[in-house]
């Protein structure tokens, strides 16, 4: 059943991404809420299709339209909350920081939410390069000109020390 649903979602992913990017707030909000509901319903099974939606959601988090930005931000945090195995898959997307301070802040807050999660799997992440990715995010965010991003970097570092005391 899950594979059929994932195949169906893949088949509508392009129009769904276009709808999420729409300038029409109601269309954009509905599409983002659909992705939120799909991720909540599928849970860890959502991982194979995360690459289809997360880049678009991150771009929407820096949009000037407040409604779409707020809903996209909530969708990302719903992904983090509802999908236990997905968190390590999200980290590469969250680590791809561009020059936008708003995007850096969203990514830093999302990484902090991943680290603060009680079910965050240390053995899975410590064994691969994702721990280094978190370190890079901390380093880049700590050097940011925005006070909010630097504060988020400090919070990430504090959570990182708890999760990885040996690094």
N, CA and C of each residue as an Amber inpcrd file, in Angstrom:
protein
   501
   0.8260000  -1.2010000   0.0000000   0.0000000   0.0000000   0.0000000
   0.8650000   1.2580000   0.0000000   1.9070000   1.2570000   0.7970000
   2.7800000   2.4320000   0.8900000   3.5000000   2.6880000  -0.4270000
   3.9740000   1.6410000  -1.0770000   4.6840000   1.8370000  -2.3490000
   3.7610000   2.4220000  -3.4110000   2.5020000   2.0310000  -3.4000000
   1.5400000   2.5840000  -4.3580000   1.2790000   4.0630000  -4.0750000
   1.1660000   4.3990000  -2.7990000   0.9570000   5.8040000  -2.4310000
   2.1760000   6.6310000  -2.8250000   3.3690000   6.1210000  -2.5400000
   4.5900000   6.8560000  -2.8970000   4.6980000   7.0490000  -4.4060000
   4.3210000   6.0240000  -5.1650000   4.3360000   6.1580000  -6.6270000
   3.3430000   7.2220000  -7.0810000   2.1890000   7.2480000  -6.4690000
   1.1950000   8.2730000  -6.8010000   1.6750000   9.6710000  -6.4510000
   2.3260000   9.8080000  -5.3020000   2.8510000  11.1160000  -4.8890000
   3.9620000  11.5620000  -5.8330000   4.8180000  10.6140000  -6.2270000
   5.8830000  10.9570000  -7.1870000   5.2910000  11.4750000  -8.4950000
   4.1920000  10.8520000  -8.9190000   3.6030000  11.2440000 -10.2000000
   3.0040000  12.6500000 -10.1560000   2.6060000  13.1230000  -8.9880000
   2.0460000  14.4730000  -8.8880000   3.0150000  15.4630000  -8.2430000
   4.2440000  15.0520000  -8.0270000   5.1900000  15.9170000  -7.3080000
   5.4980000  17.2090000  -8.0660000   5.6410000  17.1470000  -9.3730000
   5.9650000  18.3610000 -10.1220000   4.8210000  19.3720000 -10.0650000
   3.5790000  18.9670000 -10.3630000   2.4900000  19.9420000 -10.2300000
   2.2920000  20.4110000  -8.7820000   2.5490000  19.5320000  -7.8330000
   2.4030000  19.9050000  -6.4240000   3.4490000  20.9460000  -6.0320000
   4.6820000  20.7760000  -6.4990000   5.7240000  21.7800000  -6.2490000
   5.3710000  23.1090000  -6.9120000   4.8410000  23.0470000  -8.1230000
   4.4270000  24.2790000  -8.7990000   3.3070000  24.9670000  -8.0310000
   2.3890000  24.1850000  -7.4960000   1.2980000  24.7600000  -6.7070000
   1.8370000  25.3800000  -5.4250000   2.8260000  24.7350000  -4.8000000
   3.4160000  25.2930000  -3.5820000   4.0920000  26.6330000  -3.8600000
   4.6850000  26.7620000  -5.0280000   5.3890000  27.9910000  -5.3980000
   4.4660000  29.0810000  -5.9250000   3.1990000  28.7760000  -6.0580000
   2.2500000  29.7060000  -6.6540000   2.1640000  31.0140000  -5.8810000
   1.9020000  32.0850000  -6.6180000   1.6950000  33.3970000  -6.0010000
   0.3200000  33.4830000  -5.3540000  -0.5650000  32.5920000  -5.7380000
  -1.9100000  32.5710000  -5.1630000  -1.8380000  31.8740000  -3.8080000
  -2.0890000  32.6000000  -2.7680000  -1.8940000  32.1330000  -1.4030000
  -2.7170000  30.8960000  -1.0780000  -3.9630000  30.8740000  -1.4820000
  -4.8200000  29.7270000  -1.1690000  -4.3150000  28.4540000  -1.8420000
  -3.8670000  28.5640000  -3.0830000  -3.3360000  27.4060000  -3.7910000
  -2.0480000  26.9300000  -3.1390000  -1.1620000  27.8640000  -2.8610000
   0.1100000  27.5280000  -2.2310000  -0.1080000  26.8970000  -0.8580000
  -0.9600000  27.4950000  -0.0560000  -1.2200000  26.9840000   1.2930000
  -1.8270000  25.5880000   1.2460000  -2.7400000  25.3580000   0.3270000
  -3.3620000  24.0350000   0.2080000  -2.3490000  22.9710000  -0.1850000
  -1.4630000  23.2970000  -1.1080000  -0.4470000  22.3430000  -1.5480000
   0.5330000  22.0260000  -0.4110000   0.9350000  23.0410000   0.3260000
   1.8570000  22.8230000   1.4450000   1.1800000  21.9890000   2.5290000
  -0.0850000  22.2710000   2.7950000  -0.8180000  21.4960000   3.7950000
  -0.9970000  20.0430000   3.3560000  -1.1170000  19.8100000   2.0530000
  -1.1980000  18.4410000   1.5540000   0.1110000  17.6990000   1.8330000
   1.2420000  18.3390000   1.5660000   2.5360000  17.7140000   1.8460000
   2.6780000  17.4500000   3.3440000   2.2230000  18.3870000   4.1620000
   2.2700000  18.2030000   5.6140000   1.4440000  16.9840000   6.0220000
   0.2510000  16.8780000   5.4960000  -0.6140000  15.7440000   5.8270000
  -0.0260000  14.4240000   5.3310000   0.5600000  14.4390000   4.1370000
   1.1790000  13.2250000   3.6060000   2.3480000  12.7750000   4.4740000
   3.1680000  13.7390000   4.8930000   4.3210000  13.3750000   5.7230000
   3.8750000  12.8720000   7.0900000   2.8180000  13.4640000   7.6370000
   2.3100000  13.0150000   8.9300000   1.6900000  11.6230000   8.8010000
   0.9920000  11.3890000   7.7160000   0.3440000  10.0920000   7.5180000
   1.3180000   8.9740000   7.1950000   2.3350000   9.2890000   6.4100000
   3.2870000   8.2570000   6.0090000   4.3940000   8.0380000   7.0350000
   4.6800000   9.0510000   7.8400000   5.7230000   8.9170000   8.8560000
   7.0730000   8.6190000   8.2250000   7.7830000   7.6070000   8.7360000
   9.1090000   7.2760000   8.1980000   9.0860000   6.8410000   6.7330000
   7.9450000   6.4030000   6.2420000   7.8500000   5.9910000   4.8420000
   7.9520000   7.1650000   3.8840000   7.9060000   8.3800000   4.4060000
   7.9990000   9.5770000   3.5760000   9.4260000   9.8190000   3.0750000
  10.4040000   9.1500000   3.6820000  11.8160000   9.3960000   3.3610000
  12.1680000   9.2840000   1.8830000  11.6750000   8.3020000   1.1310000
  12.0660000   8.2180000  -0.2800000  11.6580000   9.4170000  -1.1320000
  10.6850000  10.1930000  -0.6710000  10.2370000  11.3270000  -1.4750000
  10.5880000  12.6750000  -0.8550000  11.4150000  12.6650000   0.1760000
  11.7720000  13.9280000   0.8340000  12.4830000  14.8640000  -0.1410000
  13.2810000  14.3110000  -1.0220000  14.0380000  15.1420000  -1.9610000
  13.1360000  15.8560000  -2.9580000  11.8990000  15.3950000  -3.0970000
  10.9760000  16.0320000  -4.0240000  10.3920000  17.3300000  -3.4750000
  10.3040000  17.4550000  -2.1490000   9.5770000  18.5740000  -1.5690000
  10.3950000  19.5040000  -0.6760000  11.3850000  18.9880000   0.0140000
  12.1160000  19.8140000   0.9880000  12.8120000  21.0110000   0.3470000
  13.4650000  20.8830000  -0.7960000  14.0780000  22.0910000  -1.3810000
  13.0650000  23.1990000  -1.6620000  11.8990000  22.8260000  -2.1570000
  10.8470000  23.8220000  -2.4060000  10.3640000  24.4320000  -1.1000000
  10.1610000  23.6050000  -0.0900000   9.7060000  24.1080000   1.2050000
  10.7150000  25.0820000   1.8090000  11.9940000  24.7680000   1.6880000
  13.0170000  25.6700000   2.2230000  13.0010000  27.0100000   1.4900000
  12.8150000  26.9760000   0.1840000  12.7430000  28.2270000  -0.5820000
  11.5180000  29.0470000  -0.1850000  10.4270000  28.3670000   0.1250000
   9.2120000  29.0710000   0.5290000   9.3700000  29.7250000   1.9080000
  10.2820000  29.2000000   2.7160000  10.4910000  29.7580000   4.0630000
  11.1130000  31.1490000   4.0230000  11.6170000  31.5680000   2.8740000
  12.2160000  32.9000000   2.7750000  11.4100000  33.8100000   1.8580000
  10.2330000  33.3640000   1.4860000   9.3640000  34.1540000   0.6250000
   8.8140000  35.3590000   1.3850000   8.4710000  36.3950000   0.6630000
   7.9140000  37.5780000   1.3050000   6.4660000  37.3710000   1.7320000
   5.7680000  36.4660000   1.0970000   4.3810000  36.1580000   1.4550000
   4.3610000  35.4560000   2.8130000   3.8030000  36.1210000   3.8140000
   3.8580000  35.6180000   5.1870000   3.0990000  34.3090000   5.3810000
   1.9580000  34.1610000   4.7480000   1.1500000  32.9610000   4.9560000
   1.8800000  31.7310000   4.4380000   2.3780000  31.8020000   3.2170000
   3.1100000  30.6730000   2.6390000   4.3720000  30.3780000   3.4380000
   5.0580000  31.4120000   3.8560000   6.2850000  31.2380000   4.6380000
   5.9910000  30.5280000   5.9640000   4.9380000  30.9510000   6.6380000
   4.5780000  30.3610000   7.9290000   4.1680000  28.8970000   7.7660000
   3.3810000  28.5970000   6.7430000   2.9050000  27.2270000   6.5290000
   4.0620000  26.3170000   6.0940000   4.9530000  26.8240000   5.2460000
   6.1100000  26.0290000   4.8210000   7.0250000  25.7360000   6.0090000
   7.2300000  26.7260000   6.8510000   8.0440000  26.5390000   8.0490000
   7.4160000  25.4750000   8.9520000   6.1170000  25.5500000   9.1390000
   5.4130000  24.5580000   9.9560000   5.5120000  23.1650000   9.3370000
   5.4760000  23.0800000   8.0260000   5.5810000  21.7930000   7.3390000
   6.9470000  21.1540000   7.6010000   7.9920000  21.9500000   7.5420000
   9.3340000  21.4140000   7.8030000   9.4200000  20.8670000   9.2220000
   8.8850000  21.5910000  10.1770000   8.9390000  21.1210000  11.5550000
   8.0190000  19.9280000  11.7830000   6.9490000  19.8140000  11.0030000
   6.1080000  18.6210000  11.0660000   6.8700000  17.4170000  10.5390000
   7.6360000  17.6150000   9.4740000   8.4910000  16.5380000   8.9590000
   9.4410000  16.0560000  10.0490000  10.0410000  16.9840000  10.7500000
  10.9990000  16.6260000  11.8000000  10.2990000  15.8930000  12.9380000
   9.1220000  16.3580000  13.3240000   8.4010000  15.7580000  14.4460000
   7.8340000  14.3760000  14.1360000   7.3410000  14.1830000  12.9270000
   6.5940000  12.9620000  12.6230000   7.3970000  11.8370000  12.0040000
   8.5790000  12.1030000  11.5590000   9.3070000  11.0770000  10.8190000
  10.6530000  10.8200000  11.4840000  10.7170000   9.7430000  12.2430000
  11.9010000   9.4510000  13.0450000  13.1390000   9.2080000  12.1950000
  13.0410000   8.3620000  11.1710000  14.2170000   8.0470000  10.3660000
  14.5240000   9.1270000   9.3390000  13.6200000  10.0700000   9.1850000
  13.7880000  11.1040000   8.1670000  14.8090000  12.1570000   8.5760000
  14.9670000  12.3680000   9.8600000  15.8230000  13.4630000  10.3220000
  17.2200000  13.4320000   9.7180000  17.9190000  12.2900000   9.7030000
  19.2320000  12.2920000   9.0470000  19.1630000  12.6110000   7.5560000
  18.0440000  12.2860000   6.9100000  17.8890000  12.5990000   5.4930000
  17.6580000  14.0860000   5.2670000  17.1050000  14.7660000   6.2360000
  16.8480000  16.1980000   6.1140000  18.1130000  17.0310000   6.2880000
  19.0540000  16.5300000   7.0530000  20.2360000  17.3250000   7.3880000
  21.0100000  17.8460000   6.1770000  21.2180000  17.0600000   5.1310000
  21.9260000  17.6310000   3.9740000  21.2120000  18.8270000   3.3540000
  19.8900000  18.7970000   3.3360000  19.1360000  19.9390000   2.7900000
  19.2420000  21.1460000   3.7030000  19.2160000  20.8920000   4.9900000
  19.3010000  21.9870000   5.9530000  20.7090000  22.5660000   6.0070000
  21.6920000  21.7660000   5.6470000  23.0710000  22.2380000   5.6600000
  23.4500000  23.0530000   4.4450000  22.6330000  23.0020000   3.3970000
  22.9010000  23.7770000   2.1850000  22.4350000  25.2060000   2.3990000
  23.2760000  25.9720000   3.0420000  22.9060000  27.3470000   3.3770000
  23.3270000  28.2830000   2.2580000  22.4350000  29.1900000   1.9060000
  22.8200000  30.2120000   0.9420000  23.0090000  31.5230000   1.6920000
  23.0520000  32.5910000   0.9840000  23.3320000  33.8830000   1.5950000
  22.1450000  34.4780000   2.3430000  20.9940000  33.8780000   2.2330000
  19.8020000  34.4090000   2.8820000  19.8500000  34.1590000   4.3920000
  19.7780000  35.2200000   5.1450000  19.7800000  35.1130000   6.6000000
  18.5390000  34.3850000   7.0820000  17.4010000  34.6440000   6.4490000
  16.1520000  33.9870000   6.8450000  16.2380000  32.4780000   6.6530000
  16.8440000  32.0340000   5.5380000  16.9830000  30.6050000   5.2940000
  17.9700000  29.9840000   6.2710000  19.0400000  30.6840000   6.5610000
  20.0040000  30.1750000   7.5460000  19.3440000  30.0090000   8.9060000
  18.4850000  30.9500000   9.2620000  17.8050000  30.8760000  10.5500000
  16.8390000  29.6930000  10.5820000  16.0700000  29.4890000   9.5210000
  15.1450000  28.3460000   9.4590000  15.9270000  27.0360000   9.5290000
  17.0070000  26.9370000   8.7640000  17.8090000  25.7120000   8.7680000
  18.4180000  25.4680000  10.1480000  18.9170000  26.5110000  10.7910000
  19.5090000  26.3600000  12.1210000  18.4630000  25.9070000  13.1270000
  17.2790000  26.4920000  13.0750000  16.2090000  26.0960000  13.9940000
  15.7610000  24.6540000  13.7380000  15.7370000  24.2480000  12.4810000
  15.3470000  22.8750000  12.1490000  16.4030000  21.8810000  12.6260000
  17.6710000  22.2190000  12.4530000  18.7430000  21.3390000  12.9390000
  18.6800000  21.2430000  14.4540000  18.4160000  22.3530000  15.1070000
  18.2690000  22.3430000  16.5620000  17.1010000  21.4480000  16.9780000
  16.0010000  21.5100000  16.2470000  14.8550000  20.6460000  16.5510000
  15.2210000  19.1720000  16.3710000  16.0190000  18.8670000  15.3460000
  16.4730000  17.4850000  15.1480000  17.3340000  17.0300000  16.3220000
  18.2600000  17.8680000  16.7380000  19.1580000  17.5000000  17.8360000
  18.4280000  17.3850000  19.1660000  17.4260000  18.2090000  19.3870000
  16.6900000  18.1890000  20.6530000  15.6550000  17.0790000  20.7230000
  15.4090000  16.4230000  19.6130000  14.4190000  15.3590000  19.5970000
  14.8940000  14.1940000  20.4540000  13.9950000  13.6620000  21.2590000
  14.3430000  12.5480000  22.1490000  14.6850000  11.2900000  21.3630000
  14.1650000  11.1680000  20.1680000  14.3920000   9.9500000  19.3930000
  15.4980000  10.1090000  18.3510000  16.2850000  11.1880000  18.4540000
  17.3750000  11.3960000  17.5030000  18.3910000  10.2860000  17.6750000
  18.7280000   9.6100000  16.6200000  19.5720000   8.4280000  16.6850000
  21.0490000   8.8040000  16.5770000  21.7450000   8.7490000  17.6850000
  23.1670000   9.1040000  17.7020000  24.0230000   8.1230000  16.9200000
  23.8700000   6.7950000  17.0870000  24.7350000   5.8860000  16.3420000
  24.6050000   6.0450000  14.8330000  23.3890000   6.3040000  14.3540000
  23.2110000   6.4440000  12.9110000  23.9240000   7.6760000  12.3660000
  23.9070000   8.7480000  13.1190000  24.4960000   9.9680000  12.6010000
  25.9890000  10.0600000  12.8920000  26.4350000   9.5090000  13.9990000
  27.8400000   9.6140000  14.3620000  28.7230000   8.8260000  13.3990000
  28.1440000   7.8490000  12.7600000  28.9350000   7.0020000  11.8750000
  29.1120000   7.5850000  10.4910000  28.4390000   8.6360000  10.1710000
  28.6520000   9.1610000   8.8300000  28.9340000  10.6530000   8.8410000
  28.9300000  11.2380000   7.6940000  29.3850000  12.6220000   7.5410000
  28.3720000  13.6520000   8.0140000  27.2140000  13.2040000   8.4560000
  26.2090000  14.1670000   8.8910000  26.6220000  14.9120000  10.1580000
  27.4060000  14.2590000  11.0130000  27.9090000  14.9700000  12.1960000
  28.8070000  16.1210000  11.7590000  29.6110000  15.8800000  10.7460000
  30.4750000  16.9480000  10.2080000  29.6220000  18.0590000   9.5920000
  28.5180000  17.6940000   8.9720000  27.6190000  18.6920000   8.4020000
  27.0690000  19.6050000   9.4910000  26.6820000  19.0310000  10.6160000
  26.1850000  19.8390000  11.7310000  27.2890000  20.7650000  12.2310000
  28.5070000  20.2690000  12.2960000  29.6380000  21.1030000  12.7240000
  29.8550000  22.2650000  11.7560000  29.7200000  21.9920000  10.4700000
  29.8720000  23.0560000   9.4710000  28.7760000  24.1130000   9.6120000
  27.5410000  23.6570000   9.8730000  26.4370000  24.5910000  10.0620000
  26.7000000  25.4610000  11.2840000  27.2020000  24.8560000  12.3470000
  27.5210000  25.6220000  13.5530000  28.5770000  26.6820000  13.2380000
  29.6090000  26.2740000  12.5150000  30.6900000  27.2040000  12.1850000
  30.2110000  28.3560000  11.3040000  29.4530000  28.0390000  10.2650000
  28.9520000  29.0840000   9.3690000  27.9550000  30.0070000  10.0730000
  27.0810000  29.4160000  10.8730000  26.0590000  30.2090000  11.5580000
  26.6640000  31.0910000  12.6360000  27.7140000  30.6260000  13.2720000
  28.3540000  31.4130000  14.3270000  29.0360000  32.6570000  13.7610000
  29.3570000  32.6320000  12.4850000  30.0280000  33.7610000  11.8470000
  29.0470000  34.6870000  11.1290000  27.7590000  34.3990000  11.2150000
  26.7520000  35.1870000  10.5150000  26.5940000  36.5520000  11.1540000
  26.2070000  37.5190000  10.3400000  26.0290000  38.8860000  10.8490000
  24.7490000  39.0550000  11.6560000  23.7900000  38.1560000  11.4960000
  22.5140000  38.2470000  12.2030000  22.6490000  37.7000000  13.6310000
  22.1480000  38.4540000  14.5690000  22.1920000  38.0370000  15.9690000
  21.3600000  36.7760000  16.1770000  20.2140000  36.6890000  15.5050000
  19.3360000  35.5280000  15.6580000  20.0100000  34.2500000  15.1660000
  20.7200000  34.3380000  14.0470000  21.4090000  33.1690000  13.5020000
  22.5550000  32.7650000  14.4330000  23.2830000  33.7360000  14.9560000
  24.3710000  33.4120000  15.8900000  23.8280000  32.7810000  17.1740000
  22.6950000  33.2630000  17.6390000  22.0770000  32.6740000  18.8340000
  21.6520000  31.2370000  18.5430000  21.0830000  31.0080000  17.3620000
  20.6930000  29.6480000  16.9730000  21.9210000  28.7480000  16.8850000
  23.0450000  29.2970000  16.3990000  24.2860000  28.5210000  16.3300000
  24.7520000  28.1220000  17.7250000  24.6350000  29.0230000  18.6640000
  25.0200000  28.7170000  20.0440000  24.1120000  27.6260000  20.6100000
  22.8180000  27.7260000  20.3430000  21.8730000  26.7100000  20.8160000
  22.1650000  25.3470000  20.1780000  22.4970000  25.3470000  18.8820000
  22.8570000  24.1030000  18.1960000  24.1040000  23.5120000  18.8410000
  25.0890000  24.3600000  19.1060000  26.3370000  23.8870000  19.7100000
  26.0780000  23.2770000  21.0860000  25.2330000  23.9160000  21.8820000
  24.9130000  23.3870000  23.2090000  24.2280000  22.0170000  23.0990000
  23.3010000  21.8820000  22.1600000  22.6230000  20.5960000  21.9580000
  23.5840000  19.5650000  21.3850000  24.4840000  20.0010000  20.5170000
  25.4620000  19.1110000  19.8950000  26.4040000  18.5300000  20.9470000
  26.8150000  19.3580000  21.9080000  27.7120000  18.8840000  22.9800000
  27.0420000  17.7860000  23.7970000  25.7330000  17.8810000  23.9790000
  25.0140000  16.8650000  24.7450000  24.9130000  15.5550000  23.9500000
  24.6120000  15.6780000  22.6580000  24.4200000  14.4900000  21.8200000
  25.7520000  13.8270000  21.4910000  26.7920000  14.6170000  21.2360000
  28.1040000  14.0980000  20.8650000  29.1720000  14.6150000  21.8280000
  29.2310000  14.0970000  23.0340000  30.2020000  14.6430000  23.9920000
  31.6600000  14.3360000  23.6260000  31.8950000  13.3330000  22.7950000
  33.2700000  12.9570000  22.4430000  33.8520000  13.7390000  21.2880000
  33.0260000  14.4450000  20.5510000  33.5270000  15.1510000  19.3590000
  33.9500000  16.5590000  19.7130000
